[in-house]
Amino acid sequence: MNELHPNALCFGDEFPASGAPCLVHVEGQGMTITFLSDHEGGESRSEFVEFSQLNISAGGLDHNQLVAAWVGPAGQRMLYLKSPELIRAFRHTAPSQLSQPLEQAAEQVRQVRHRHRMVWGLVSGTVLAMVLGLWFGSDLLVELAVDRIPVEWEQKLGESTYREFLAGQSVTKDGPAVSAVTEMTQRLASQVPNNPYRFEVTVVKSDVVNAFALPGGYIVVFTGLMKKADSPDEVAGVLAHELNHVLQRHGLERIIKQLGFVAVVSIALGNPPGLGGIMKQLGIELMTLKFGRAQETEADMTGLQLLYRAKINPDGMITFFQRLAEKDEGRVEWFSTHPMSSARADRLKAQLAEMPKQNIEPFSFEWSKVQGALGSSLGSAP
């Protein structure tokens, strides 16, 4: 008997929870079930079950097995037939009264297999869509990856790059310009609900008419921007824009897109710390990551709303872009990573027109004195 190989599994009160392997032979009136000994030289025992005693159904993990149940002298028994040859022999030999249960079991198997094919098709399609989405720059999984990164980790990344940049710059540590920027930032930040960031804004001496934001809430404003601004509202408009790059986590999104497919999947699967080394390699490149048109537009619109809540004149952001639009002549928006300033100004004007009138609260400083301290004449054009 030791040369025989089981072709079925039997469950019952007298058997282990994992079932007892057995050898089933289908005969004219029923089945002979031989239980094989687990020990070398041990004896096997057999019992016969008539077809009339059986209840038939489909079962097994994949519902590809035929289950025969009956009540014998030893109690409830269930026999799982998995071998295709054994199942065919059973169907061929079984009497007509089992035809309907056998057909119902077969139909159940077909339904389960159909559902399995649909599920696997859906899973495969979803995975394929995710891969293609990542491959073609889909924002959905990038956002998922960004959401996996704690703000604390983002702040450490931004701070490291921020300190490295400032080490090589001439920083204005006090004076009217610093006080003005601090007041603007505090008024804007106070209107951010549940703000997870502690914004830190530094004024750097440079003729560059610009400002930039790093992940974690670190912002640099160049004195060139303050010298060329017609009003403090224009500088506040730029600050509102940059603060919203941080709040919307645009910097992290650009980093994830630059790191590529593997990094996104790694973060999405819950392994952000493993990317620390890769992120640190970016170093100063963080400041050269350019935001996409959609991100710039989002920062514009949310920045306008922030200005409105802070009771800062939002016209400043609009006039700033209108004056920058003079430099955009001949440039086609489609070929630019940023929206044209004229188009940005038009969108902001349309958005502002839909908002209720707001009482503007002036700043505590005099803009002429701020610009005077910077060695600039008031009202210069960029």
Buried (B, 14 or more C-beta within 10 A) or exposed (E): BEEEEBBBBBBBEEBEEEBBBBBBBBEEEBBBBBBBEEEEEEEEEEBEBEBEBBEBBBBBEEBBBBBBBBEEEEEEBBBBBBBEEBBEBBBEBBEEEBEEBBEEBBEBBEEBEEEEEEEEEEEEEEEEEBBEBBEEEBBEBBBBBBEBBEEEBBBBBBBBBBEEBBEEEEEBEEEBBBBBBEBBBEBBBEBBEEBBBEBBBBBBEBEEBEBBBBBBBBBBBBBBBBBBBBBBBBBBBBBBBBBBBBBBBBBBBBBBBEBEEEBBBBBBEEEBEEBEEBBEEBEEEBBEBEBBBEBBBBBBBBBBBBBBBBBBBBBBBBBBBBBBBEEBEEBEBEEEEBBBBBBBBBBBBEBBEEEEEBEBEEBEBEBEEBBEBBEBEBEEEB
